[in-house]
Structures are given as structure tokens and as C-alpha cells.
Amino acid sequence: MQFRAFEPGIEVNGQTVWALVDGFQNKATPSRMLVEEGIGTLGPDGVVQLDREGWYSQEAWLRAFEKIFAALGPQALFNIGQRIPENAIFPKWVDGIDSGVRSIDVAYHLNHRKAGVVMYDPQTQAMLPGIGHYRYERPHPQKPLIVVECRNPYPCDFDRGILTAIARRFEPTASLVHLDEHRCRATGADACTYHVKW
């Protein structure tokens, strides 16, 4: 189910939180919603001031997402998702659509921490539990198709934006299809599954 943290106490880095504002031309509305949830402070220009190297409550960030969805609809969440690759920390080994999509789960864990510990260790490649996953599968290596299962507390439209941005970075004609619209976090399911095609 979207907008509900899997565990209390998880934090998101400020660089990633900024994507919520960066997805808008008018940055005042999302800025206000973040501040209402206790994230950052409003600057004199009405834009939220964040510590990009700081850490913020995932639960508060998810509440801000929910407010944006209620006020501005699914396209706003899609736009925010498209800004994640420009704002979040991603691994350096990304060099194509396969590694790009596969890297999303690593990046997801790199940008969250639990009990003060970043949830992905690049040296051991260990991931801490508590935020779910982005599962990558290439069922037919010769076909231009990647299956991604998103089992996390973020909204479906946000994940569609992330996947679309990553896929189109390497394959400009890439498209995304949500499988089984009845099995969607927006309708209470635990996960959404997508086909990335090009």
C-alpha cells in the first residue's frame, strides 16, 4: 500500500528529498507541503531550504507525497519520480538500460538509512531490510523486455516516473506498461509490476 512506511524510523537523504520540489516549475506548493510535515524550513522566496547531506523522516516524506497526490494528482507524482535519477545517489557502474534498471534497488537503499546506517553497503553489497525492493528480471535475454516489481511504500505513479526516466536515458523509445491494474499499490496491493519495453 502506498504512502505507508514499512517500518518506523527510516530516513531519506536530503538530496533525494529535494526531488519532490525539483519535479515542479512552481516550487512553492511542494515546499509548503514538506515544511508542513516538518521537513526543512521555508526560505524568503517560498522555496524549502533543505540540508542536501542531511537526513529526513521517511514517514514525513510519504505524508508530503500523499498531500501532493490529493492536491495535484498522479501526474505530479510521475514528474517527481522522473527527477529522482538527477537528485538521488546512483551507483557508478550504470552503463545501459539493464544495469540502469537493475541499479534502482541499490540506489533506493543507498538513499535511505535505518538507525543511522545507510541501507546499502557498497563493499559487502549487503542491504538492510525495512523499505522493500525494486526487483529486476530479464525473462528472455534476447527480447527487449525487463520486468520490474516495485514492493515499497512509495506511490505507483512515482515509481513509473523513476523507471521511465532510467529506461529512456539509455533507450529513448522505451515504454512502461503496468501489469494487472487491479494489483496496484494505489488500490491496496503490496506491489506493482511493470514491463519495460523498447
Buried (B, 14 or more C-beta within 10 A) or exposed (E): EBBEBBBEEBBBBBBBBBBBBBBBEEBBBBBBBBBEBEBBEBEEEEBBEBEEEBBBBBBBBBBBBBBBBEEBEBEBBBBBBBBBBEBBBBBEEBEEBBBBBBBBBBBBBBBBBBEEEBBBEEEEEEBBEBBBBBBBEBEEEEEEBBBBBBBBBBBBBBBBBBBBBBBBBBBEEBEBEBEEEEBBBBEEBEBBBBBBBB
